[in-house]
């Protein structure tokens, strides 16, 4: 039977990058009211 090999490191997702850089984005650009509903 073939063994399934899982990667040791998790592949970054868009959400990971978003959460890591949202503070920098908010410091440079104002968020619209619609965006504030979904951005922490």
C-alpha positions as CSV (number, residue, x, y, z in Angstrom):
1,X,0.0,0.0,0.0
2,X,1.2,3.5,-0.8
3,X,2.1,5.7,2.2
4,X,0.7,9.2,2.3
5,X,3.4,11.7,3.2
6,X,2.3,14.9,4.7
7,X,4.5,18.0,4.6
8,X,6.1,19.0,7.8
9,X,5.4,22.7,7.4
10,X,1.9,24.1,6.8
11,X,1.6,25.8,3.5
12,X,0.7,29.5,4.1
13,X,-2.8,30.5,3.1
14,X,-4.1,33.9,2.0
15,X,-5.7,34.3,5.4
16,X,-2.3,33.8,7.1
17,X,-0.7,36.6,5.0
18,X,-3.7,38.8,5.5
19,X,-3.6,38.5,9.3
20,X,0.1,39.1,9.3
21,X,0.0,42.3,7.4
22,X,-3.4,43.9,8.0
23,X,-2.0,46.3,10.6
24,X,0.4,47.7,8.1
25,X,-2.4,48.0,5.5
26,X,-4.7,49.8,7.9
27,X,-2.0,52.2,8.8
28,X,-1.5,53.2,5.2
29,X,-5.0,53.0,3.8
30,X,-8.4,53.8,5.3
31,X,-10.9,50.9,5.5
32,X,-14.4,51.4,4.2
33,X,-17.3,50.6,6.6
34,X,-18.0,47.4,4.6
35,X,-14.4,46.3,5.1
36,X,-14.4,47.0,8.8
37,X,-17.2,44.5,9.3
38,X,-14.9,41.6,8.2
39,X,-11.4,42.9,9.2
40,X,-10.4,42.4,12.8
